[in-house]
Amino acid sequence: MMLARTTTTTTSMLLRRSLVAAPATTAPVVARLFRTTAPAGDVFKDKEMGEENIYFRKEDELLMQKLLKKMKDKELQELIKLKALLKPHELPDDVLQAIVDWKHHD
């Protein structure tokens, strides 16, 4: 086991040194090699990143729901104001709703 760890450490050191000493054209290739030989600790990073993505996706969904509710409330308030403004003309509710929809979805 000690021999395997020493070999892995030696390989990592050689890859790092070659990355530093490599010309600009070969540096990306060496960097890719170094990433593929990463230790198993990256599994935990991937798990953390996945959990973080799930958390922020849920947060984004809640924010979008709040925004949608706010927009619907605003449309409802505009519909009430429009009814009050056009009350003397006695327009049907579906016409007033069509006006509000036209305003917001055009």
C-alpha positions, 0 to 999 in steps of 0.5 A, a space after each residue: 500500500 505504501 508503494 502505491 501511495 508513493 507512486 501516486 504521489 510521485 506521479 502527481 508531483 511529476 504531473 504538476 511539474 510538467 504542467 508548470 514547465 509545459 509550453 502553452 500548447 501542451 499545458 491543457 493536455 497535461 492539466 486534463 491528465 492531472 484532473 483525471 488522476 484526482 483523488 477520491 475526495 472529488 466524489 465528496 465535492 461532486 456530492 456537495 455541488 449536487 446538494 448545492 444545486 438542489 438547494 438553489 433550484 428549490 430557492 429559485 422555484 420559490 422566488 419564481 412562485 413569489 414573482 408570479 403571485 406578485 405579477 398576478 396581484 398587479 394584474 388584478 389591481 390594474 383590472 380593478 382600477 380599469 373597472 373603476 375608470 371605465 365604469 361609466 361605459 359599462 364594459 363586460 368583464 371579459 373585455 376589461 380582462 382582455 385589455 389587461 392581458 393585452 397590456 401584459 402579454 404584448 
